[in-house]
Structure formats: structure tokens, C-alpha cells
Amino acid sequence: HLQLVESGGGLVQPGGSLTLSCAASGFTLDYYAIVWFRQAPGKERGGVSCINHSGGSTVYADSVKGRFTISRDNAKNTVYLQMNSLKPEDTAVYYCAAVKSFQPMCIMSRARYDSWGQGTQVTVSS
């Protein structure tokens, strides 16, 4: 049974930082590309960042480039999303998802990912 659990969300002031974690159980992340999506109230779930199975390739949404960093520690079976210079518009529920893939590039297409976590709330507010 594949399970992903997100953690690390919370309330932070504008300009602050948070690090989200996506921990996998029931499978090894070595063979999986991982994506972070987010969904704000009343908006569609959109891609934030993804990382391929080896960590050698990453993709970012334009809105987070230069502020967010995705990384993975396959030994810990965990993927991270370091979020700096947070803005109120980053407020959302953040989800991680996985797909078994050895493609050199990850793709932030929601339909590709078949295992999802339950989400963690990030609120950026003063």
C-alpha cells in the first residue's frame, strides 16, 4: 500500500520560510518522480514543483522560481519543499504526489500522478 504523508505546514508571516516534507511508506521513492501541487480556496489545484527519480532534474512554476527549492533524500524516503520569501498568495493546501518513472525530466501534469498525500495547510499572513 503506497502512502505519502505531508508535514511542515503552518502559519508564517510574509517573507518567512517553511520546509514541507513528503514522506513515503510502503514503497521506495528511488523509482518515483515526485510533484508538489497546491490548492487555494476557490482555485484549481496547480503544480508548484517536481523532481525526477534521481533528483537530477527539477521543474518549478514561474510563480515560485527563485523562492522554492525541491530536493529529495532517497535514503530517508522523503522529498522536501523549501519555501522562502513566502507571500500571502502562497497560502494553500500543499499536496505531494508520486508516479513510478525513470524519465529524465519530471512533468507537472496532475493526471500523471497516481499516489497522493492528504495535504498540509500553509497560511501566509501577518
N, C-alpha and C positions, 0 to 999 in steps of 0.2 A: 504494500500500500504506500503510494507516494504521498508524502506530506511536506508542505512548505509552511514555515511559521515566520511571520514578520515580527520584528520588535524594534524598539528605539524611538517610536513616535512620541509626540508630546507637544507642549505649548512652548513656543520660543518667541522672543522679540524680533522684530525686523532687524536684519543684519546679523542675526545669530546663526548658530550651526547646530546640526543634528547629524547623527550617523544611524542609518537604518540597517538592520541585519535581516537576512533571509536565510534561515537555517533549514536544511533538508534532512529528512529522515525516511528510512525505507528504501533509499537508493543513494548511489554515489553521484555527486554532482559532476564528476570528471567528464561525463559523456553528454552533458546538457548545456545548452545555451540558456541564459537567464535574462529576463527582462523585468524592468520596473515600470509599472503603469501607475497613474494616479487618476482619481475621480473627485472632482469638486461637486458640491450640491448643485443640481440642475444642469450639470455638464456631462458630456460623454467621457468615458474612460480613455485617456490618451497616453501614448508612450512617452516615457521620460528618458530611459537609457537601457541599453542592453550590452551584454558581454558574451563572447563566444566561449566554447567549452574550455579552451586553454587559457583564456584571459588575454590573448594576444590581440584581440580586436574588440573595440568598443564603439558604440554609437550613442550620440546624445541628441535630444530635441534642442532646437535652436534656443528655446526659452531658458534652458539650464546650462548651456555651454559656458565653460569657464567658471561655473559656480559649483556644479555637482561632479563627483568622481565615483565611478563604479569600479569595484575591484572584487576579486574572489580569492578565497583561501580554500583550495580543494582538500587540503589536509583536515580542515575544520568543517568541511562540507557546508560552507557558508559564503554568501555573497553580500557585499556591503554597498551602501549608497551614502557617500559622504556629501552632505549638503551644507554649503557655506553661503554667506551673504543672502540669507533667506528673505523673501519678500512676502507680503500678505497674499499675493496671487499664487504662492506655492501651497497655500492651505488646501488640503485634500486628504482623502484616504489613499494611502500608497499600498499597492499590491505588487508582489513578485510572482513570477510565473516561469515555468521551465518547459523546455522541449528537448528531446533527445536529438542531438545534431552535431555533426563533425564539420559543418560548413565553416569556411574560414571567416565569413562575416555573419554577424547576427542581424536579424531583421526585426524591427519594432512593429510587427503586424500581430494584432491581437489574436487573429484566427489561427496562427501558427502554434500557439502555446496551449498545452492541454492539461497542465497541472498548475493550480493556483493556490496561493495562500489566502488567509481570511482578511488581510489588510491591517494597516496600522494608521491611526489618525495623526496627521501633522497639522498643527494650527500655528500660524504666524500672525501674531497680534501684539500690539502694545497695551 
